[in-house]
Amino acid sequence: MPKQNSKERKYNFQEVALGYNQGQAEEEAGRCIQCKKPKCVEGCPVGVEIPAFICALRDQDMPEAVLALKQKNSLPGVCGRVCPQEVQCESRCVLGKKGKGGQVSIGRLERYVADWELKQETCPRCEIAPSTGKHVAIVGSGPAGLTCAADLARMGHRVTIFEALHDAGGVLVYGIPEFRLPKSIVKAEVDYVRSLGVELKLDAVVGRQVDVKELLQDGYDAVFLGIGAGAPRFLNVPGENLGGIYSANEYLTRVNLMKAYRFPEYDTPIRKGKKVAVVGGGNVAMDAARCALRLGADEVHVVYRRSREEMPARREEAENAVEEDIIFDFLTNPTRFIGDEHGMVKAMEVVDMELGEPDASGRRSPKVKKGSERIVDVDTVIIAVGTMPNPLIASSTPELKTTKWGTLVVDDCGRTAMERVWAGGDITTGGATVISAMGAGKTAAKDMDEWLRKDERQR
């Protein structure tokens, strides 16, 4: 798929991947052999009928391709850009396993179909069932909440989404940069969900302005919690509270939701460092590092305590970062941060690491090399070592059970320990992928629908 030249794109926030044109999309769709038992569908957390939408695309029936895609996926423009298809649907593709030109590029085709729909004035709509008279509250407008809301609305239920921020989309708007997921795409997907009849309440903080019990008392028949895992984790090393040190959550929120990427139109307070260190090796670390570069840094280092093989970031995102001259310091770990007379970070002490035996996650556990301490000059540091759930809802609703990591305990259907309350996404798993959160939202919606349709005596 064509993309911006690396020497140009590292100075702008425009989308890096440019998408297929019609000829490329139809050629790629023509490679699909339409398996009788498509393994690709099994690899999709939301169960998209992949062969059906690809077949329609191949046959140049784009309205049918849109319908086939959106029967199961209400956010195809998002998924076509940020979903890790290479380890999900595409990893199951028969062509990839047989070595015949590699797997079909399902994600890129999904993006093509979604983008085609956005350019149309009208397009066929998915059916909406007759009203059930039931009213559901969705807390959080991230991928889990939007998916759950869309499915329940199509099932005939009245749905209201409560979003704490001033813009809808959750991590899609505050966490993922414009060059990877344009905000216009997120807005279009949110507008689609609203077009299904979903009501959206912004600046509505559940757990403070109203709690879960009050929602259930105020006429909502059921509640779905999809608030994500937006609280940052830190290294807990000396000097981590110095000025110029950000959590990736705060840094990316300032860049994306608060629009620092559109300076000087938006003069968002943010430190535009010259020598930046990003600690971590996931997609969030890649996003933060590439944002820092675009904001004007002379040098950006990704500091990761394991090797490239263990790095959890998508290969595509790591390759893009390398192409943009991001520097990777593998097997390196900060042990303390050093400040200047004004309380701003000016350097960090790091140590070299070596890999030992695999830990509980299956990755080889890093160990410190004795005597490898050294001082590295930095003026900005971004900590991207994971997230955990905000405790606001759990602390205001003691009926909900939580794990030692602060995530909500749910069963296979998304039911919490509190009657009439479901949950899904990062609030139950910790930081994970957009598509896994969507899958949890879809699973919960199905169970909620079945529960809502039961007679009171059957519940």
C-alpha beads as a LAMMPS data file, in Angstrom:
LAMMPS data file: protein, C-alpha beads

459 atoms
458 bonds

1 atom types
1 bond types

-500.0 500.0 xlo xhi
-500.0 500.0 ylo yhi
-500.0 500.0 zlo zhi

Masses

1 110.0

Atoms # bond

1 1 1 0.000 0.000 0.000
2 1 1 1.393 3.401 -0.905
3 1 1 2.383 5.762 1.896
4 1 1 3.966 9.163 2.386
5 1 1 7.694 9.452 1.816
6 1 1 9.439 9.073 5.180
7 1 1 11.602 12.177 4.691
8 1 1 8.496 14.309 4.228
9 1 1 5.967 12.712 6.579
10 1 1 8.105 13.062 9.710
11 1 1 7.477 16.794 9.503
12 1 1 3.677 16.600 9.235
13 1 1 0.711 14.938 10.929
14 1 1 -1.024 13.862 7.724
15 1 1 -1.935 10.189 7.381
16 1 1 1.101 8.045 6.598
17 1 1 -0.648 5.151 4.827
18 1 1 -2.485 6.424 1.752
19 1 1 -4.741 3.437 1.040
20 1 1 -5.415 1.415 -2.085
21 1 1 -6.803 2.926 -5.259
22 1 1 -9.642 1.126 -7.042
23 1 1 -7.390 -0.960 -9.265
24 1 1 -5.186 -2.077 -6.384
25 1 1 -8.198 -2.955 -4.232
26 1 1 -9.904 -4.999 -6.936
27 1 1 -6.658 -6.795 -7.805
28 1 1 -6.061 -7.714 -4.157
29 1 1 -9.692 -8.774 -3.694
30 1 1 -9.323 -11.014 -6.737
31 1 1 -6.649 -13.022 -4.925
32 1 1 -9.158 -14.289 -2.338
33 1 1 -10.075 -17.898 -3.180
34 1 1 -13.394 -17.753 -1.259
35 1 1 -12.754 -20.726 1.032
36 1 1 -15.773 -22.891 1.879
37 1 1 -14.665 -22.872 5.516
38 1 1 -13.015 -19.446 5.875
39 1 1 -10.495 -19.517 8.702
40 1 1 -10.084 -15.747 8.409
41 1 1 -13.544 -15.210 9.924
42 1 1 -12.561 -17.344 12.916
43 1 1 -9.587 -15.036 13.460
44 1 1 -11.741 -11.884 13.585
45 1 1 -12.837 -10.889 17.132
46 1 1 -16.068 -9.392 15.777
47 1 1 -16.768 -12.132 13.229
48 1 1 -16.793 -10.020 10.036
49 1 1 -17.977 -12.031 7.026
50 1 1 -14.684 -11.416 5.279
51 1 1 -15.190 -13.491 2.105
52 1 1 -18.582 -11.839 1.507
53 1 1 -17.346 -8.253 1.559
54 1 1 -14.230 -9.128 -0.455
55 1 1 -16.332 -10.951 -3.068
56 1 1 -18.618 -7.928 -3.462
57 1 1 -15.596 -5.632 -3.771
58 1 1 -14.083 -7.920 -6.404
59 1 1 -17.366 -7.857 -8.345
60 1 1 -17.465 -4.046 -8.110
61 1 1 -20.664 -4.116 -6.043
62 1 1 -19.540 -1.595 -3.458
63 1 1 -22.903 -1.027 -1.728
64 1 1 -23.097 -4.774 -1.072
65 1 1 -19.488 -4.751 0.161
66 1 1 -20.409 -2.037 2.677
67 1 1 -23.459 -3.960 3.892
68 1 1 -21.526 -7.213 4.218
69 1 1 -18.790 -5.461 6.201
70 1 1 -21.038 -3.447 8.502
71 1 1 -23.286 -6.338 9.436
72 1 1 -20.699 -7.189 12.086
73 1 1 -18.381 -4.164 12.242
74 1 1 -19.681 -0.669 12.955
75 1 1 -16.176 0.873 12.892
76 1 1 -14.569 -0.421 9.667
77 1 1 -12.667 2.791 8.916
78 1 1 -10.995 2.529 12.311
79 1 1 -10.299 -1.204 12.112
80 1 1 -8.903 -0.953 8.600
81 1 1 -6.224 1.363 9.985
82 1 1 -5.318 0.196 13.490
83 1 1 -6.457 -3.429 13.817
84 1 1 -3.533 -5.921 13.953
85 1 1 -4.909 -8.080 11.147
86 1 1 -1.519 -9.688 10.633
87 1 1 -1.943 -11.692 13.853
88 1 1 -5.697 -12.223 13.537
89 1 1 -7.711 -12.723 10.334
90 1 1 -4.766 -12.486 7.939
91 1 1 -2.735 -14.992 9.939
92 1 1 -5.445 -17.601 9.169
93 1 1 -5.521 -16.915 5.409
94 1 1 -4.987 -20.095 3.365
95 1 1 -2.990 -18.236 0.706
96 1 1 -0.534 -17.078 3.342
97 1 1 -0.081 -20.603 4.639
98 1 1 0.430 -21.993 1.131
99 1 1 2.970 -19.330 0.272
100 1 1 1.082 -18.147 -2.817
101 1 1 1.989 -14.482 -2.758
102 1 1 1.237 -14.112 0.933
103 1 1 -2.062 -13.677 2.718
104 1 1 -4.821 -11.465 1.349
105 1 1 -4.503 -7.922 2.746
106 1 1 -7.866 -8.009 4.498
107 1 1 -7.287 -4.901 6.597
108 1 1 -6.366 -2.740 3.624
109 1 1 -9.455 -3.935 1.754
110 1 1 -11.599 -3.158 4.788
111 1 1 -10.182 0.356 4.852
112 1 1 -10.864 0.773 1.122
113 1 1 -14.527 -0.210 1.486
114 1 1 -15.011 2.017 4.545
115 1 1 -13.393 5.000 2.832
116 1 1 -15.516 4.455 -0.273
117 1 1 -18.667 4.634 1.840
118 1 1 -17.585 7.924 3.435
119 1 1 -17.422 9.537 -0.017
120 1 1 -21.012 8.610 -0.881
121 1 1 -23.980 10.896 -0.262
122 1 1 -26.218 7.886 0.368
123 1 1 -25.495 4.234 1.017
124 1 1 -27.615 1.179 1.973
125 1 1 -28.322 0.939 5.691
126 1 1 -28.243 -2.062 7.995
127 1 1 -31.682 -3.003 9.297
128 1 1 -32.881 -1.845 12.722
129 1 1 -35.267 -4.091 14.643
130 1 1 -38.590 -2.783 16.050
131 1 1 -38.339 -1.008 19.395
132 1 1 -38.267 -3.202 22.490
133 1 1 -39.034 -0.336 24.843
134 1 1 -35.848 -1.065 26.791
135 1 1 -33.276 1.620 27.596
136 1 1 -29.553 0.884 28.024
137 1 1 -26.790 3.135 29.346
138 1 1 -23.319 2.765 27.841
139 1 1 -20.497 4.305 29.881
140 1 1 -17.588 5.244 27.629
141 1 1 -17.530 5.982 23.895
142 1 1 -14.392 4.049 23.016
143 1 1 -14.367 1.027 20.698
144 1 1 -16.096 -1.276 23.215
145 1 1 -18.827 1.235 24.044
146 1 1 -19.470 2.275 20.443
147 1 1 -19.714 -1.337 19.284
148 1 1 -22.021 -2.358 22.123
149 1 1 -24.194 0.710 21.517
150 1 1 -24.470 0.126 17.766
151 1 1 -25.385 -3.546 18.165
152 1 1 -27.998 -2.864 20.856
153 1 1 -29.530 -0.042 18.800
154 1 1 -29.835 -2.310 15.775
155 1 1 -31.489 -4.894 18.029
156 1 1 -34.227 -2.365 18.811
157 1 1 -33.130 -1.011 22.179
158 1 1 -32.917 2.655 23.107
159 1 1 -29.278 3.500 23.886
160 1 1 -27.579 6.432 25.583
161 1 1 -23.782 6.778 25.723
162 1 1 -22.161 8.720 28.592
163 1 1 -18.722 10.091 27.683
164 1 1 -16.546 11.858 30.264
165 1 1 -14.534 13.874 27.729
166 1 1 -15.727 16.669 25.451
167 1 1 -15.326 14.561 22.318
168 1 1 -16.472 11.009 21.557
169 1 1 -14.224 8.115 20.617
170 1 1 -12.260 7.321 23.770
171 1 1 -8.755 6.091 23.001
172 1 1 -9.484 6.558 19.286
173 1 1 -9.427 10.343 19.748
174 1 1 -7.078 10.877 22.693
175 1 1 -4.595 8.044 22.206
176 1 1 -3.985 7.407 18.501
177 1 1 -2.268 10.148 16.461
178 1 1 -3.734 11.839 13.407
179 1 1 -1.080 10.362 11.115
180 1 1 -2.260 6.858 12.008
181 1 1 -5.982 7.447 12.531
182 1 1 -7.414 10.751 11.253
183 1 1 -9.954 12.288 13.617
184 1 1 -12.323 12.804 10.682
185 1 1 -12.555 9.017 10.364
186 1 1 -13.398 8.617 14.057
187 1 1 -16.026 11.358 13.836
188 1 1 -17.628 9.679 10.821
189 1 1 -17.793 6.333 12.644
190 1 1 -19.284 8.002 15.746
191 1 1 -21.827 9.790 13.541
192 1 1 -22.798 6.430 12.030
193 1 1 -23.466 5.006 15.495
194 1 1 -25.551 8.078 16.322
195 1 1 -27.487 7.640 13.081
196 1 1 -28.736 4.332 14.457
197 1 1 -30.631 6.300 17.090
198 1 1 -27.959 6.293 19.803
199 1 1 -27.972 9.347 22.079
200 1 1 -24.568 10.744 23.091
201 1 1 -23.998 12.726 26.287
202 1 1 -20.573 14.406 26.454
203 1 1 -18.812 15.807 29.547
204 1 1 -20.765 13.237 31.578
205 1 1 -18.564 11.656 34.258
206 1 1 -20.197 8.497 35.573
207 1 1 -18.889 7.824 39.074
208 1 1 -18.921 11.515 39.945
209 1 1 -21.924 13.344 38.433
210 1 1 -23.990 10.161 38.585
211 1 1 -23.072 6.626 39.633
212 1 1 -24.001 3.242 38.194
213 1 1 -26.676 2.551 40.816
214 1 1 -28.344 5.876 40.059
215 1 1 -28.441 5.034 36.346
216 1 1 -30.280 1.817 37.133
217 1 1 -32.667 3.719 39.395
218 1 1 -33.273 6.443 36.802
219 1 1 -34.941 4.234 34.213
220 1 1 -32.090 2.396 32.525
221 1 1 -32.777 -1.318 32.260
222 1 1 -29.111 -2.280 31.921
223 1 1 -25.650 -0.687 31.922
224 1 1 -22.507 -1.497 29.938
225 1 1 -19.164 -0.222 31.251
226 1 1 -16.581 0.393 28.549
227 1 1 -14.398 3.066 30.119
228 1 1 -11.083 1.602 28.998
229 1 1 -7.829 1.680 30.928
230 1 1 -6.786 5.305 30.798
231 1 1 -4.713 5.598 33.966
232 1 1 -0.959 5.471 33.315
233 1 1 1.632 3.186 34.854
234 1 1 5.051 4.512 35.803
235 1 1 8.556 3.160 36.390
236 1 1 8.627 4.205 40.070
237 1 1 12.251 5.308 39.939
238 1 1 13.869 8.409 41.510
239 1 1 13.228 11.696 39.730
240 1 1 10.164 10.518 37.816
241 1 1 8.173 13.531 39.050
242 1 1 10.499 16.077 37.444
243 1 1 9.138 18.587 34.962
244 1 1 9.405 17.502 31.334
245 1 1 8.484 13.905 32.155
246 1 1 5.082 12.835 30.847
247 1 1 3.004 9.703 30.930
248 1 1 2.232 8.649 27.365
249 1 1 -1.472 9.103 28.211
250 1 1 -1.032 12.767 29.055
251 1 1 1.371 13.421 26.203
252 1 1 -0.837 11.831 23.545
253 1 1 -3.981 13.445 24.974
254 1 1 -2.353 16.861 24.665
255 1 1 -1.198 16.092 21.123
256 1 1 -4.419 14.493 19.877
257 1 1 -7.549 15.458 21.805
258 1 1 -6.215 18.902 22.738
259 1 1 -4.836 19.299 19.212
260 1 1 -1.213 20.233 19.846
261 1 1 -0.623 18.659 16.423
262 1 1 -2.416 21.679 14.901
263 1 1 -0.124 24.335 16.424
264 1 1 -0.296 27.333 16.104
265 1 1 -4.065 27.086 15.473
266 1 1 -4.263 25.374 18.882
267 1 1 -1.648 26.565 21.363
268 1 1 -1.781 23.524 23.656
269 1 1 0.787 23.587 26.488
270 1 1 3.262 20.818 25.711
271 1 1 7.030 20.520 25.929
272 1 1 8.508 20.359 22.444
273 1 1 11.781 18.737 23.446
274 1 1 14.926 18.593 21.363
275 1 1 16.290 15.321 22.755
276 1 1 13.397 13.060 23.689
277 1 1 13.392 9.621 25.279
278 1 1 10.309 7.387 25.071
279 1 1 10.393 4.479 27.523
280 1 1 8.528 1.377 26.316
281 1 1 8.174 -0.847 23.265
282 1 1 4.481 -1.030 22.377
283 1 1 2.321 0.775 19.842
284 1 1 1.793 3.621 22.329
285 1 1 5.556 4.131 22.547
286 1 1 5.768 4.244 18.733
287 1 1 2.944 6.801 18.626
288 1 1 4.553 9.009 21.274
289 1 1 7.995 8.876 19.650
290 1 1 6.666 9.744 16.207
291 1 1 4.588 12.592 17.647
292 1 1 7.642 14.028 19.426
293 1 1 9.542 13.988 16.147
294 1 1 6.750 15.816 14.341
295 1 1 6.552 18.421 17.103
296 1 1 10.138 19.401 16.365
297 1 1 12.531 17.127 18.274
298 1 1 16.044 16.860 16.868
299 1 1 16.531 13.343 18.226
300 1 1 14.045 10.789 19.549
301 1 1 15.101 7.570 21.290
302 1 1 12.845 4.612 22.084
303 1 1 14.328 3.041 25.207
304 1 1 13.247 -0.583 25.624
305 1 1 14.524 -3.095 28.158
306 1 1 14.151 -6.124 25.881
307 1 1 15.264 -6.837 22.310
308 1 1 13.497 -6.124 19.018
309 1 1 12.112 -9.681 18.926
310 1 1 10.240 -9.158 22.217
311 1 1 8.893 -5.712 21.358
312 1 1 5.051 -5.802 21.370
313 1 1 4.548 -2.996 18.836
314 1 1 3.126 -3.955 15.447
315 1 1 5.881 -4.594 12.932
316 1 1 4.382 -1.994 10.594
317 1 1 4.518 0.720 13.264
318 1 1 8.095 -0.117 14.263
319 1 1 9.181 -0.093 10.615
320 1 1 7.534 3.286 10.091
321 1 1 9.381 4.641 13.122
322 1 1 12.730 3.365 11.814
323 1 1 12.045 4.921 8.413
324 1 1 11.427 8.239 10.165
325 1 1 14.844 8.053 11.896
326 1 1 13.582 7.200 15.373
327 1 1 16.540 5.690 17.283
328 1 1 15.993 2.418 19.167
329 1 1 17.990 1.717 22.314
330 1 1 17.251 -1.953 22.934
331 1 1 18.233 -3.805 26.117
332 1 1 18.356 -0.490 27.942
333 1 1 16.426 0.598 31.041
334 1 1 16.251 3.890 32.999
335 1 1 17.061 3.699 36.713
336 1 1 16.702 7.371 37.694
337 1 1 16.101 10.834 36.267
338 1 1 18.234 13.886 36.975
339 1 1 16.897 17.442 37.144
340 1 1 18.323 20.920 36.714
341 1 1 18.059 23.837 39.155
342 1 1 14.534 24.580 37.873
343 1 1 13.210 21.103 38.529
344 1 1 13.201 20.087 34.860
345 1 1 14.649 16.822 33.629
346 1 1 18.072 17.178 32.038
347 1 1 19.417 13.618 32.013
348 1 1 18.656 10.031 32.933
349 1 1 20.732 7.183 34.221
350 1 1 20.316 3.948 32.275
351 1 1 21.684 0.428 32.536
352 1 1 22.247 -2.274 29.972
353 1 1 20.068 -5.365 30.173
354 1 1 20.475 -8.977 29.095
355 1 1 17.761 -11.563 28.527
356 1 1 17.324 -14.528 30.827
357 1 1 14.643 -17.204 31.010
358 1 1 11.050 -16.539 29.801
359 1 1 8.751 -14.890 32.355
360 1 1 5.011 -15.434 32.914
361 1 1 4.180 -13.648 29.654
362 1 1 6.405 -16.010 27.666
363 1 1 8.977 -13.335 26.923
364 1 1 12.548 -13.657 28.141
365 1 1 13.012 -11.810 31.404
366 1 1 15.525 -8.916 31.308
367 1 1 18.333 -8.717 33.875
368 1 1 20.676 -5.837 34.667
369 1 1 24.287 -6.035 33.504
370 1 1 26.397 -5.077 36.470
371 1 1 28.579 -2.017 36.041
372 1 1 26.754 -0.788 32.922
373 1 1 25.357 2.418 34.451
374 1 1 25.744 5.572 32.352
375 1 1 24.206 9.039 32.075
376 1 1 22.275 10.116 28.959
377 1 1 21.278 13.738 28.275
378 1 1 17.530 14.292 27.641
379 1 1 15.177 17.257 27.972
380 1 1 11.866 15.408 27.612
381 1 1 10.845 11.911 28.682
382 1 1 7.629 10.033 27.866
383 1 1 6.768 6.942 29.920
384 1 1 4.876 4.374 27.834
385 1 1 4.978 1.214 29.945
386 1 1 1.286 0.364 30.064
387 1 1 -1.993 1.502 31.570
388 1 1 -4.513 0.488 34.207
389 1 1 -8.209 1.272 34.735
390 1 1 -9.297 4.531 36.310
391 1 1 -10.633 3.515 39.741
392 1 1 -13.485 6.061 39.732
393 1 1 -16.349 3.722 38.819
394 1 1 -15.100 0.752 40.853
395 1 1 -14.604 2.929 43.945
396 1 1 -18.077 4.475 43.613
397 1 1 -19.737 1.099 43.010
398 1 1 -18.503 -1.430 45.614
399 1 1 -20.866 -4.079 44.238
400 1 1 -18.468 -4.492 41.311
401 1 1 -15.646 -6.972 41.861
402 1 1 -12.137 -6.065 40.769
403 1 1 -8.858 -7.927 40.336
404 1 1 -5.602 -6.981 42.040
405 1 1 -4.771 -5.006 38.881
406 1 1 -7.952 -2.924 39.200
407 1 1 -9.753 -4.481 36.235
408 1 1 -13.401 -5.460 36.561
409 1 1 -14.240 -9.150 36.970
410 1 1 -16.666 -10.401 34.294
411 1 1 -17.827 -13.779 33.012
412 1 1 -17.583 -14.988 29.412
413 1 1 -20.658 -12.938 28.478
414 1 1 -19.351 -9.721 30.017
415 1 1 -21.576 -9.869 33.114
416 1 1 -20.137 -8.219 36.219
417 1 1 -20.842 -9.195 39.822
418 1 1 -23.555 -6.509 39.886
419 1 1 -26.951 -7.435 38.482
420 1 1 -27.927 -5.628 35.238
421 1 1 -24.363 -4.412 34.689
422 1 1 -22.012 -5.658 31.967
423 1 1 -18.476 -4.557 31.090
424 1 1 -15.904 -5.136 28.369
425 1 1 -12.712 -3.910 26.761
426 1 1 -9.639 -2.596 28.546
427 1 1 -11.592 -2.057 31.788
428 1 1 -11.715 -5.867 32.067
429 1 1 -8.465 -6.904 30.375
430 1 1 -6.094 -4.017 30.920
431 1 1 -4.559 -2.299 27.893
432 1 1 -5.222 -4.362 24.757
433 1 1 -6.243 -3.782 21.120
434 1 1 -9.108 -1.797 19.623
435 1 1 -10.564 -4.867 17.947
436 1 1 -10.473 -6.997 21.106
437 1 1 -12.417 -4.249 22.902
438 1 1 -14.915 -4.219 20.053
439 1 1 -15.279 -7.984 20.332
440 1 1 -16.039 -7.650 24.042
441 1 1 -18.642 -4.983 23.309
442 1 1 -20.295 -7.237 20.754
443 1 1 -20.317 -10.239 23.112
444 1 1 -21.901 -8.183 25.878
445 1 1 -24.515 -6.696 23.523
446 1 1 -25.682 -10.157 22.490
447 1 1 -26.070 -11.290 26.103
448 1 1 -27.729 -8.024 27.145
449 1 1 -30.235 -8.347 24.315
450 1 1 -31.146 -11.878 25.371
451 1 1 -31.505 -10.790 28.999
452 1 1 -33.582 -7.714 28.158
453 1 1 -36.025 -9.770 26.091
454 1 1 -36.690 -12.280 28.862
455 1 1 -39.792 -12.025 30.983
456 1 1 -39.073 -10.707 34.501
457 1 1 -39.972 -14.136 35.928
458 1 1 -37.351 -15.854 33.727
459 1 1 -34.420 -13.706 34.835

Bonds

1 1 1 2
2 1 2 3
3 1 3 4
4 1 4 5
5 1 5 6
6 1 6 7
7 1 7 8
8 1 8 9
9 1 9 10
10 1 10 11
11 1 11 12
12 1 12 13
13 1 13 14
14 1 14 15
15 1 15 16
16 1 16 17
17 1 17 18
18 1 18 19
19 1 19 20
20 1 20 21
21 1 21 22
22 1 22 23
23 1 23 24
24 1 24 25
25 1 25 26
26 1 26 27
27 1 27 28
28 1 28 29
29 1 29 30
30 1 30 31
31 1 31 32
32 1 32 33
33 1 33 34
34 1 34 35
35 1 35 36
36 1 36 37
37 1 37 38
38 1 38 39
39 1 39 40
40 1 40 41
41 1 41 42
42 1 42 43
43 1 43 44
44 1 44 45
45 1 45 46
46 1 46 47
47 1 47 48
48 1 48 49
49 1 49 50
50 1 50 51
51 1 51 52
52 1 52 53
53 1 53 54
54 1 54 55
55 1 55 56
56 1 56 57
57 1 57 58
58 1 58 59
59 1 59 60
60 1 60 61
61 1 61 62
62 1 62 63
63 1 63 64
64 1 64 65
65 1 65 66
66 1 66 67
67 1 67 68
68 1 68 69
69 1 69 70
70 1 70 71
71 1 71 72
72 1 72 73
73 1 73 74
74 1 74 75
75 1 75 76
76 1 76 77
77 1 77 78
78 1 78 79
79 1 79 80
80 1 80 81
81 1 81 82
82 1 82 83
83 1 83 84
84 1 84 85
85 1 85 86
86 1 86 87
87 1 87 88
88 1 88 89
89 1 89 90
90 1 90 91
91 1 91 92
92 1 92 93
93 1 93 94
94 1 94 95
95 1 95 96
96 1 96 97
97 1 97 98
98 1 98 99
99 1 99 100
100 1 100 101
101 1 101 102
102 1 102 103
103 1 103 104
104 1 104 105
105 1 105 106
106 1 106 107
107 1 107 108
108 1 108 109
109 1 109 110
110 1 110 111
111 1 111 112
112 1 112 113
113 1 113 114
114 1 114 115
115 1 115 116
116 1 116 117
117 1 117 118
118 1 118 119
119 1 119 120
120 1 120 121
121 1 121 122
122 1 122 123
123 1 123 124
124 1 124 125
125 1 125 126
126 1 126 127
127 1 127 128
128 1 128 129
129 1 129 130
130 1 130 131
131 1 131 132
132 1 132 133
133 1 133 134
134 1 134 135
135 1 135 136
136 1 136 137
137 1 137 138
138 1 138 139
139 1 139 140
140 1 140 141
141 1 141 142
142 1 142 143
143 1 143 144
144 1 144 145
145 1 145 146
146 1 146 147
147 1 147 148
148 1 148 149
149 1 149 150
150 1 150 151
151 1 151 152
152 1 152 153
153 1 153 154
154 1 154 155
155 1 155 156
156 1 156 157
157 1 157 158
158 1 158 159
159 1 159 160
160 1 160 161
161 1 161 162
162 1 162 163
163 1 163 164
164 1 164 165
165 1 165 166
166 1 166 167
167 1 167 168
168 1 168 169
169 1 169 170
170 1 170 171
171 1 171 172
172 1 172 173
173 1 173 174
174 1 174 175
175 1 175 176
176 1 176 177
177 1 177 178
178 1 178 179
179 1 179 180
180 1 180 181
181 1 181 182
182 1 182 183
183 1 183 184
184 1 184 185
185 1 185 186
186 1 186 187
187 1 187 188
188 1 188 189
189 1 189 190
190 1 190 191
191 1 191 192
192 1 192 193
193 1 193 194
194 1 194 195
195 1 195 196
196 1 196 197
197 1 197 198
198 1 198 199
199 1 199 200
200 1 200 201
201 1 201 202
202 1 202 203
203 1 203 204
204 1 204 205
205 1 205 206
206 1 206 207
207 1 207 208
208 1 208 209
209 1 209 210
210 1 210 211
211 1 211 212
212 1 212 213
213 1 213 214
214 1 214 215
215 1 215 216
216 1 216 217
217 1 217 218
218 1 218 219
219 1 219 220
220 1 220 221
221 1 221 222
222 1 222 223
223 1 223 224
224 1 224 225
225 1 225 226
226 1 226 227
227 1 227 228
228 1 228 229
229 1 229 230
230 1 230 231
231 1 231 232
232 1 232 233
233 1 233 234
234 1 234 235
235 1 235 236
236 1 236 237
237 1 237 238
238 1 238 239
239 1 239 240
240 1 240 241
241 1 241 242
242 1 242 243
243 1 243 244
244 1 244 245
245 1 245 246
246 1 246 247
247 1 247 248
248 1 248 249
249 1 249 250
250 1 250 251
251 1 251 252
252 1 252 253
253 1 253 254
254 1 254 255
255 1 255 256
256 1 256 257
257 1 257 258
258 1 258 259
259 1 259 260
260 1 260 261
261 1 261 262
262 1 262 263
263 1 263 264
264 1 264 265
265 1 265 266
266 1 266 267
267 1 267 268
268 1 268 269
269 1 269 270
270 1 270 271
271 1 271 272
272 1 272 273
273 1 273 274
274 1 274 275
275 1 275 276
276 1 276 277
277 1 277 278
278 1 278 279
279 1 279 280
280 1 280 281
281 1 281 282
282 1 282 283
283 1 283 284
284 1 284 285
285 1 285 286
286 1 286 287
287 1 287 288
288 1 288 289
289 1 289 290
290 1 290 291
291 1 291 292
292 1 292 293
293 1 293 294
294 1 294 295
295 1 295 296
296 1 296 297
297 1 297 298
298 1 298 299
299 1 299 300
300 1 300 301
301 1 301 302
302 1 302 303
303 1 303 304
304 1 304 305
305 1 305 306
306 1 306 307
307 1 307 308
308 1 308 309
309 1 309 310
310 1 310 311
311 1 311 312
312 1 312 313
313 1 313 314
314 1 314 315
315 1 315 316
316 1 316 317
317 1 317 318
318 1 318 319
319 1 319 320
320 1 320 321
321 1 321 322
322 1 322 323
323 1 323 324
324 1 324 325
325 1 325 326
326 1 326 327
327 1 327 328
328 1 328 329
329 1 329 330
330 1 330 331
331 1 331 332
332 1 332 333
333 1 333 334
334 1 334 335
335 1 335 336
336 1 336 337
337 1 337 338
338 1 338 339
339 1 339 340
340 1 340 341
341 1 341 342
342 1 342 343
343 1 343 344
344 1 344 345
345 1 345 346
346 1 346 347
347 1 347 348
348 1 348 349
349 1 349 350
350 1 350 351
351 1 351 352
352 1 352 353
353 1 353 354
354 1 354 355
355 1 355 356
356 1 356 357
357 1 357 358
358 1 358 359
359 1 359 360
360 1 360 361
361 1 361 362
362 1 362 363
363 1 363 364
364 1 364 365
365 1 365 366
366 1 366 367
367 1 367 368
368 1 368 369
369 1 369 370
370 1 370 371
371 1 371 372
372 1 372 373
373 1 373 374
374 1 374 375
375 1 375 376
376 1 376 377
377 1 377 378
378 1 378 379
379 1 379 380
380 1 380 381
381 1 381 382
382 1 382 383
383 1 383 384
384 1 384 385
385 1 385 386
386 1 386 387
387 1 387 388
388 1 388 389
389 1 389 390
390 1 390 391
391 1 391 392
392 1 392 393
393 1 393 394
394 1 394 395
395 1 395 396
396 1 396 397
397 1 397 398
398 1 398 399
399 1 399 400
400 1 400 401
401 1 401 402
402 1 402 403
403 1 403 404
404 1 404 405
405 1 405 406
406 1 406 407
407 1 407 408
408 1 408 409
409 1 409 410
410 1 410 411
411 1 411 412
412 1 412 413
413 1 413 414
414 1 414 415
415 1 415 416
416 1 416 417
417 1 417 418
418 1 418 419
419 1 419 420
420 1 420 421
421 1 421 422
422 1 422 423
423 1 423 424
424 1 424 425
425 1 425 426
426 1 426 427
427 1 427 428
428 1 428 429
429 1 429 430
430 1 430 431
431 1 431 432
432 1 432 433
433 1 433 434
434 1 434 435
435 1 435 436
436 1 436 437
437 1 437 438
438 1 438 439
439 1 439 440
440 1 440 441
441 1 441 442
442 1 442 443
443 1 443 444
444 1 444 445
445 1 445 446
446 1 446 447
447 1 447 448
448 1 448 449
449 1 449 450
450 1 450 451
451 1 451 452
452 1 452 453
453 1 453 454
454 1 454 455
455 1 455 456
456 1 456 457
457 1 457 458
458 1 458 459
